[in-house]
Amino acid sequence: VLTRAEEQSQETFNFFKKKEANLISFPALEIVPIDASAKLQTILEEKKIDYLVFQSANAIKYFLQLVKEKNFHIDYENIKVACVGKKTAAVCAENQIKVDLVPEDFSALGLLKLFAIEPLENKVVLLPRSAIGRDEFREGLKRFGATVKTVAVYDILMPAKESVAEEIEKIRTSKIDWYLFTSPSTYQNFLALMEITKPREFFGKSKIAAIGPTTKDAIERTRVRVDVVPKKFAVTHAVASIENYYTSPPQKKLPKSQYQASAQFQPQHPPEKKVIRYVLKKRKPKNEN
């Protein structure tokens, strides 16, 4: 089960077809645009943008859609563009936008490490993102001395249950070997749409892949074991990790008792927020305008 729509991951679907695997697409998110034209216009009128940062393909899609609809002018030639990963950078290239910064580690932390060597003092960073975007990345940039202008250009909602009724029935009547979750929201929405009240029992006979440590932590907080997390946080790498699971030597697994309900239970990996703060602790924060 892949918790996103087929049109979002055609490459992934083609890979599974070649492997003769049966794949169920479960679109656990509904993405809708937000009219942020007033806020974006105010930012553009100040004529001071040094960096433009995209953390997802959706951020690019809905940002460019807004720019086109309102006929805004973006001077890409005099702005440094940063993308969280190669897939996001590829979407920029498709839209004739030159990308200057892409981390080897496809994550917010990887991107912050790149910005650590950029002269951000008194620079303005424009950050188009979702309405539920996490604040750690923005706060990290501020610690480097940047002024960060955030613009929510799209929102992430849970789809109506009726829209995934067929997928719900398929999952309930099938033996699922793997679930691949691409964000904490896809996991939480999946639980809600499937009306799962006991996650550990529901996933007990299946294996779980999480696209990154943040998603892994969200899953483990419900006492569900995560079997695979790719080194690079992309769906294609997660799929490759699932395949390697069967060809690589098995890793030592923790006893199930560690995942039992307990007030003392903590995820194996610290939240991303703490990791970023550790890396950036020597930087001084700068107020956001």
C-alpha positions in Angstrom: 0.0 0.0 0.0 1.4 3.4 -1.1 -0.3 6.3 0.7 -0.4 8.7 -2.3 -2.2 8.9 -5.6 -0.9 7.0 -8.6 -0.4 10.2 -10.7 1.9 11.5 -8.0 4.3 8.5 -8.2 4.1 7.1 -11.7 7.8 6.1 -11.5 7.1 4.1 -8.3 4.1 2.4 -9.8 6.1 1.4 -12.9 8.8 0.0 -10.7 6.4 -2.2 -8.8 4.8 -3.4 -12.0 8.2 -4.6 -13.3 8.6 -6.5 -10.0 5.2 -8.0 -10.5 4.0 -6.7 -7.2 0.4 -5.8 -6.5 0.2 -2.2 -5.5 -2.7 -0.4 -3.9 -2.7 3.4 -4.2 -4.3 5.0 -1.2 -4.4 8.8 -1.6 -4.3 9.8 2.1 -4.0 13.5 1.4 -6.1 16.1 -0.5 -4.0 19.1 -1.6 -5.8 22.3 -2.3 -4.5 25.8 -3.3 -4.6 28.8 -1.1 -5.1 32.3 -2.4 -2.0 34.0 -0.8 -1.9 36.7 -3.4 -2.2 39.7 -1.0 0.7 38.5 1.2 2.9 37.6 -1.8 2.2 40.9 -3.5 3.3 42.8 -0.3 6.5 40.8 -0.2 7.3 41.3 -3.9 6.6 45.1 -3.6 9.4 45.3 -1.1 11.8 44.2 -4.0 14.1 42.5 -1.6 14.3 38.7 -2.0 17.7 37.1 -1.9 16.7 33.4 -1.7 13.7 31.4 -2.8 13.4 28.0 -1.1 11.2 25.1 -2.2 10.8 22.1 0.1 8.4 20.1 -2.1 7.2 19.8 -5.7 3.7 21.0 -4.4 5.3 24.2 -3.1 6.7 24.9 -6.6 3.4 23.9 -8.4 1.1 26.1 -6.3 3.6 29.0 -6.0 4.0 29.2 -9.8 0.3 28.8 -10.2 -0.3 31.8 -8.0 2.4 33.8 -9.7 0.9 33.1 -13.1 -2.7 33.8 -12.1 -1.9 37.2 -10.6 0.8 38.0 -13.2 3.4 38.6 -10.6 7.0 39.1 -11.7 9.8 37.1 -10.0 13.4 38.1 -10.9 14.9 34.6 -10.8 18.1 35.8 -12.4 18.9 37.8 -9.2 17.6 35.3 -6.7 19.3 32.2 -5.4 16.9 29.2 -5.6 17.3 26.3 -3.2 15.5 22.9 -3.4 15.2 20.2 -0.8 16.1 17.4 -3.3 16.7 16.3 -6.8 13.0 15.7 -7.6 12.1 19.2 -6.4 15.0 20.6 -8.4 13.8 18.7 -11.5 10.4 20.4 -11.2 12.1 23.8 -11.2 14.1 22.8 -14.3 10.9 21.9 -16.0 9.7 25.4 -15.4 13.0 27.0 -16.6 14.0 28.0 -13.0 17.8 27.7 -12.4 18.5 26.0 -9.0 21.6 27.0 -7.0 21.4 24.8 -3.9 20.4 21.1 -3.5 21.6 19.1 -0.5 23.0 15.6 -0.8 20.8 14.7 2.2 17.2 15.3 0.9 15.8 16.8 4.0 15.2 20.1 5.8 18.3 19.4 7.9 20.4 18.7 4.9 19.2 22.0 3.3 20.0 23.8 6.5 23.6 22.4 6.5 24.0 24.0 3.0 22.7 27.3 4.3 25.1 27.2 7.2 27.9 28.2 4.7 25.8 30.8 3.0 26.1 34.5 4.0 22.6 34.9 5.3 23.1 37.8 7.7 20.4 40.5 6.7 19.3 38.4 3.7 15.6 37.8 2.9 14.4 34.3 2.2 11.1 33.6 0.6 9.6 30.3 1.7 6.5 29.1 -0.1 5.0 26.1 1.7 2.0 24.3 3.0 -0.3 25.7 5.6 0.8 23.0 8.0 4.5 23.4 7.3 6.8 22.7 10.2 8.7 25.6 11.7 12.1 24.1 12.4 13.5 24.9 9.0 12.3 28.5 9.2 13.7 28.9 12.7 17.0 27.5 11.5 17.3 30.1 8.8 16.5 32.8 11.3 19.3 31.6 13.5 21.7 32.1 10.6 20.6 35.8 10.5 18.1 35.6 7.7 14.7 37.3 7.6 12.2 34.6 6.5 9.1 35.4 4.6 6.7 32.5 4.6 3.8 32.2 2.3 1.3 29.3 2.6 0.3 28.5 -1.1 -1.5 25.2 -0.5 -3.2 23.3 2.3 -3.1 19.6 3.1 -6.5 18.0 4.0 -7.8 14.6 4.7 -9.9 13.4 1.7 -13.5 12.5 2.1 -14.0 8.9 3.1 -16.3 8.3 0.2 -13.4 9.2 -2.2 -11.3 6.3 -1.0 -14.1 3.8 -0.3 -12.8 1.4 -3.0 -9.3 1.5 -1.7 -10.5 0.9 1.9 -12.4 -2.2 0.8 -9.3 -3.5 -1.1 -7.1 -3.1 2.0 -9.7 -4.7 4.3 -10.0 -7.8 2.0 -6.4 -8.2 1.1 -3.3 -9.5 2.8 -1.0 -6.5 2.9 2.7 -7.2 3.0 4.0 -3.6 3.1 2.7 -0.1 3.9 4.7 2.9 2.7 4.0 6.1 4.5 5.3 9.4 3.0 4.6 11.8 5.9 3.2 12.0 9.4 -0.1 13.3 7.8 -0.5 10.3 5.5 -0.1 8.0 8.5 -2.5 9.9 10.7 -5.1 10.2 7.9 -4.8 6.6 7.1 -5.6 5.6 10.6 -8.6 8.0 10.6 -10.0 6.9 7.2 -9.5 3.2 8.0 -11.0 3.8 11.5 -8.0 2.1 13.1 -8.1 2.4 16.9 -5.4 -0.2 17.7 -2.6 0.4 15.2 -0.2 -2.2 16.6 -2.8 -4.9 16.1 -3.8 -3.7 12.7 -0.2 -3.6 11.3 0.9 -6.6 13.3 1.3 -9.0 10.3 2.6 -6.4 7.8 5.8 -4.5 7.4 6.1 -0.7 7.5 8.3 1.6 5.5 8.6 5.3 6.4 10.1 7.9 4.0 12.2 9.6 6.7 12.8 9.9 10.5 10.0 12.4 11.1 7.5 10.0 9.6 9.1 7.1 11.5 8.8 8.9 14.8 5.1 9.6 14.2 4.4 5.9 13.5 6.4 4.7 16.4 4.6 7.0 18.8 1.6 4.7 18.2 3.7 1.7 19.2 4.0 0.4 15.6 7.3 -1.0 14.5 9.0 0.6 11.4 11.0 -1.8 9.4 12.6 0.4 6.7 13.7 4.0 6.5 15.8 4.9 3.4 19.0 6.8 3.8 17.8 9.4 1.3 14.3 10.7 2.0 12.5 10.0 -1.3 9.8 7.5 -2.4 12.1 5.9 -5.0 14.8 5.3 -2.3 12.1 3.9 0.1 11.0 1.5 -2.6 14.7 0.4 -3.2 15.0 -0.1 0.6 12.0 -2.4 0.6 13.6 -4.4 -2.2 16.9 -4.5 -0.4 15.1 -5.8 2.7 14.8 -9.2 1.1 18.3 -9.3 -0.4 20.4 -7.8 2.4 21.4 -9.7 5.6 18.7 -9.3 8.3 19.4 -6.7 11.0 19.1 -7.4 14.6 15.6 -6.5 15.7 14.6 -5.0 19.0 12.3 -7.1 21.3 8.6 -6.4 20.9 8.4 -5.5 24.6 10.1 -2.2 23.8 7.0 -1.2 21.8 4.5 -2.0 24.5 2.4 0.8 25.9 4.4 2.7 28.5 4.5 6.2 29.8 8.3 5.9 29.4 8.1 5.0 25.6 10.2 7.3 23.4 11.0 7.0 19.7 14.3 5.6 18.8 15.3 8.8 16.9 15.0 12.2 18.5 12.5 14.6 16.9 13.9 16.6 13.9 13.4 19.7 15.9 15.9 18.7 18.5 18.4 17.6 15.8 18.3 20.9 14.1 18.6 22.9 17.3 21.7 20.9 18.2 23.3 21.8 14.8 22.3 25.4 15.1 22.7 26.1 18.8 25.5 28.6 18.3 23.6 30.8 16.0 21.7 33.8 17.3 18.0 34.2 16.3 16.8 37.1 14.3 13.2 38.3 14.4 11.0 37.6 11.4 9.3 40.5 9.7 
